[in-house]
Amino acid sequence: MAEPQNEIPVVRIELEELRRFTREALLAMGITADEANATAEALIYSELRFHQGQGQGVRRLVNYRKRLAEKLITVGAPFEVLKESPALALVDAHNGMGSLVGLRAMRLAVEKAKVCGVGCVIVRGGTHYGSSAVHAAEAERNGCVGIAFTNAGPEMAAWGGATPVVGTNPWAIAAPGGNGFPVVLDIALTTAGKGMMRWHEREGKQMPIDWALTPEGEETTDPTAAMAGALLGIGQYKGYGLSLMTDVMTGVLSGGVFGLDPYSNPARTSVSHTFLAFDIEWFMPLEEFRARMARFAEMIRASKLRPGFTEVLLPGELEARREQEKRTHGVPLPEYVLEEFATLASQLGIRPLATKA
């Protein structure tokens, strides 16, 4: 099916200009070069691949500016390995910049996988680390199947409950593909996030009724009414169960916080993450794996189509198409984001973002 279109006016920005602005803005916020590089690349990755309503791309610069100005992220924080074995590590991130923490943690998991076949790194004391796919993809680029997941502040109701008790707790799994792009599953465990609700609110559209509840616990299609309520899990009780178990495998197991406690202290978000890497070469040659993935894709694409559908896509295929389109034609940003960036550039004393001619 065709890519869903939005009605919010957008302006196309050249990719390298957007990368330049993002990195310069982050450096001007006072973080280290390593933190700025990792965060800029993570934001660009998300901006290229995901729908703007998901809110994981470069528009988070404004949020980072606010959190850094309020000293809610510790600049230059140590990446402290508390305990490790050949295949495992437990890390305290000390409230450090989430994108760099995630990059270091997944690289450590990959190093361990190259020795043991599998590597697992669990992090506590973290901050928002962006899209889980950013970190899973780091393992995929290094010949591994990568898995990254995190807990988050409470936004989802337990099945049958009306108040938020667990987070969206997103997952990503990335594997080398056999069709020219990696296979990447990137999902929150809620049916949708508040970013998409805000997107519908800005466009004046109703949202699907299975996204969220009002504060009174009623289902609603009104994104404004739902913003103060609780989100609903994917697959009803299944999403709630997966979110709860994600908290177990991150916050509970790491010795960090979980459930109602992540983000409860504004000065320390205290989220926890888990990173896994499986070295494909331990199992078989990488090219054999790619050939098997290509065969798997053939099986999927050969399935009979439902009415109204023109093709079956693999996880990450739509995102790969978005990325190619944006690399070719420029990255579309809403006008309100460009206005925020103009203000940000003035505040930080950096060269404003140039729009595509």
Order of alpha helices (4+ residues) and beta strands (2+ residues): beta-alpha-alpha-alpha-beta-beta-alpha-beta-alpha-beta-beta-beta-beta-beta-alpha-alpha-alpha-beta-alpha-alpha-alpha-beta-alpha
